[in-house]
Amino acid sequence: HWNAHSCYFLDAAGNLLEFIARHTMPNASRAGFDSDSLLSVSEIGLVTQSVPDIAEQLRSRFSVQTYVSGSNEFLPMGNEHGLFILV
Protein backbone atom coordinates (compact mmCIF):
# COMPACT_ATOMS: atom_id res chain seq x y z
CA HIS A 1 0.00 0.00 0.00
CA TRP A 2 3.04 2.32 -0.25
CA ASN A 3 2.92 2.28 -4.09
CA ALA A 4 6.37 0.73 -4.40
CA HIS A 5 8.14 -2.49 -5.27
CA SER A 6 11.10 -3.78 -3.31
CA CYS A 7 13.50 -6.68 -3.02
CA TYR A 8 15.51 -7.74 0.02
CA PHE A 9 18.97 -9.27 0.24
CA LEU A 10 21.92 -9.74 2.62
CA ASP A 11 25.18 -7.89 2.11
CA ALA A 12 28.59 -9.49 2.63
CA ALA A 13 28.44 -8.75 6.38
CA GLY A 14 24.99 -10.28 6.79
CA ASN A 15 23.05 -7.00 7.02
CA LEU A 16 19.55 -7.02 5.56
CA LEU A 17 19.24 -4.49 2.71
CA GLU A 18 16.32 -3.45 0.54
CA PHE A 19 16.08 -1.92 -2.91
CA ILE A 20 12.91 0.17 -3.29
CA ALA A 21 11.28 1.53 -6.44
CA ARG A 22 8.79 4.20 -5.36
CA HIS A 23 6.28 4.63 -8.18
CA THR A 24 5.17 8.11 -7.08
CA MET A 25 8.65 9.59 -7.69
CA PRO A 26 9.37 11.11 -11.14
CA ASN A 27 12.48 9.02 -11.88
CA ALA A 28 11.25 6.20 -14.12
CA SER A 29 13.81 4.68 -16.46
CA ARG A 30 13.78 2.06 -19.20
CA ALA A 31 17.51 1.42 -18.79
CA GLY A 32 18.74 -1.86 -17.38
CA PHE A 33 19.29 -1.99 -13.61
CA ASP A 34 22.89 -1.37 -12.55
CA SER A 35 24.76 0.65 -9.92
CA ASP A 36 23.83 3.91 -11.70
CA SER A 37 20.19 3.07 -10.92
CA LEU A 38 20.78 3.70 -7.20
CA LEU A 39 19.58 7.24 -6.52
CA SER A 40 19.53 7.69 -2.75
CA VAL A 41 19.27 6.14 0.68
CA SER A 42 15.51 5.89 1.03
CA GLU A 43 15.07 4.30 4.45
CA ILE A 44 17.11 3.84 7.60
CA GLY A 45 15.91 1.51 10.33
CA LEU A 46 16.22 2.69 13.93
CA VAL A 47 15.85 0.03 16.61
CA THR A 48 14.73 1.42 19.95
CA GLN A 49 13.24 0.37 23.27
CA SER A 50 10.55 3.05 22.83
CA VAL A 51 9.22 3.93 19.38
CA PRO A 52 6.97 6.73 20.77
CA ASP A 53 9.90 8.41 22.59
CA ILE A 54 12.16 8.42 19.52
CA ALA A 55 9.27 9.56 17.33
CA GLU A 56 8.69 12.54 19.62
CA GLN A 57 12.40 13.43 19.54
CA LEU A 58 12.42 13.35 15.72
CA ARG A 59 9.30 15.56 15.65
CA SER A 60 10.53 18.11 18.19
CA ARG A 61 14.21 18.34 17.21
CA PHE A 62 14.03 17.92 13.44
CA SER A 63 10.36 18.47 12.46
CA VAL A 64 10.17 14.95 11.01
CA GLN A 65 6.55 13.89 10.59
CA THR A 66 4.87 10.48 10.48
CA TYR A 67 4.78 9.09 6.93
CA VAL A 68 1.91 6.63 7.34
CA SER A 69 0.19 5.39 10.46
CA GLY A 70 2.05 2.88 12.53
CA SER A 71 2.08 1.56 16.07
CA ASN A 72 4.15 1.60 19.24
CA GLU A 73 6.30 -1.14 17.65
CA PHE A 74 6.61 0.15 14.04
CA LEU A 75 6.44 3.73 12.75
CA PRO A 76 7.72 5.17 9.46
CA MET A 77 8.65 8.86 9.71
CA GLY A 78 9.78 11.25 6.99
CA ASN A 79 8.76 11.33 3.34
CA GLU A 80 9.36 9.51 0.07
CA HIS A 81 12.79 11.14 -0.23
CA GLY A 82 13.93 9.71 3.10
CA LEU A 83 12.33 7.69 5.89
CA PHE A 84 13.29 6.58 9.36
CA ILE A 85 11.69 3.22 10.13
CA LEU A 86 11.33 3.06 13.90
CA VAL A 87 11.05 -0.45 15.34
Buried (B, 14 or more C-beta within 10 A) or exposed (E): EBEEEEEEEEEEEEEEEEEBBBEEBEEEEEEEEEEEEEEEEBBEEBEEEEBEEBBEEBEEEEEBEBBEEBEEEEBBBBEBEBBBBBB
